[in-house]
Amino acid sequence: MEYTQLGRTGLKVSRIVLGTMNFGPQTDEPTSHAIMDAALGAGVNFFDTANVYGWGENKGRTEEILGSWFAQGGGRREKTVLATKVYGNMGPDGPAWPNHDKLSAANIRRAVDASLRRLRTDHIDLYQFHHVDRATPWEEIWQAMDVLVQQGKVLYVGSSNHAGWNLAQANETAARRGSMGLVSEQCLYNLAERRAEMEVVPAAREYGLGVIPWSPLHGGLLGGAIRKESAGGASRTGSGRAADALADPGVRARVQRYEDLLAQHGLEPGEVALAWLLTRPGVTGPIVGPRTREQLEGALRAVGLRLDDGLLAALDEIFPGPGPSPEAFAW
């Protein structure tokens, strides 16, 4: 397994991030434990979750599954860089009770203690803001986070789904307080969705944040969706996002070119999509959300896959990026 440092920190993390979103909703607890054991055995040390995973009436269930895995011992917690998130309403679906969601100091305090109980640990290595809270000032957010760092409950702070200017605002506010600020940003970024290259990735690199792409296969679209469709399989179990996207003739044509290109090279589409992200400047590692051991094994193979310049250029032709900023904004 390859490792890198998370942004400007001294924290060493694997270049594949094990996403646990499917643990509970789609993957039962024993299978989830087996996947985590296999990942840790292969050298994956960076696990990502969120307090709302489990969804609906089962919010928090995914953190509980990680907690029961840590409780088995064997150095599982000590070897794992644990990331979770705060923001969502943890109550029943519907409007949240006041101060029970988003990033007020009151909710941050409540949420971190609840996550620690579910995860059966005394600290979170990377505590991430799941979304932007436009109603709470950054001064209040950082005051709450500084307390958690001082208490040892949180080591580093990251963000998710933030715009480039949000990253600047957050870290400039932190700098005025003498705080370390954000060290990472989770963003939607893949071959088919490259708008992050316009502002988010440049801002992250300027402030020394590690970039952690989510949905690296774009909902299954880049994982051999047309080939699976032709074989009678589901493009995306449950959600059907890839199937919906393929209904657009332009999207279908690009994905077909992508799959044809990789077939000529004898390469698996999903592995190439992950390997491509590992070539991008500023990227720490993509989040993979395996539902089975086989899916995990495919993601692990991507780390050792080297894409030559010719193939990278061909991928750019099929899925062109916006170009460098600020030139990308020119008419």
Secondary structure, DSSP 8 states (H G I E B T S, - for coil): --EEE-TTSS-EEESSEEE-TTBTTTB-HHHHHHHHHHHHHTT--EEE--TTTT-GGGTTHHHHHHHHHHTT-TTHHHH-EEEEEE-S--SSSSS--TTSSTT-HHHHHHHHHHHHHHHT-S-EEEEEESS--TTS-HHHHHHHHHHHHHHTSEEEEEEES--HHHHHHHHHHHHHHT---EEEEEEE-BTTB-GGGTTHHHHHHHTT-EEEEE-TTTTTTTTTHHHHHHTT--SSTTT-HHHHHHTSHHHHHHHHHHHHHHHHHT--HHHHHHHHHHTSTTB---EE--SSHHHHHHHHHHHT----HHHHHHHHHHS----STTGGG--
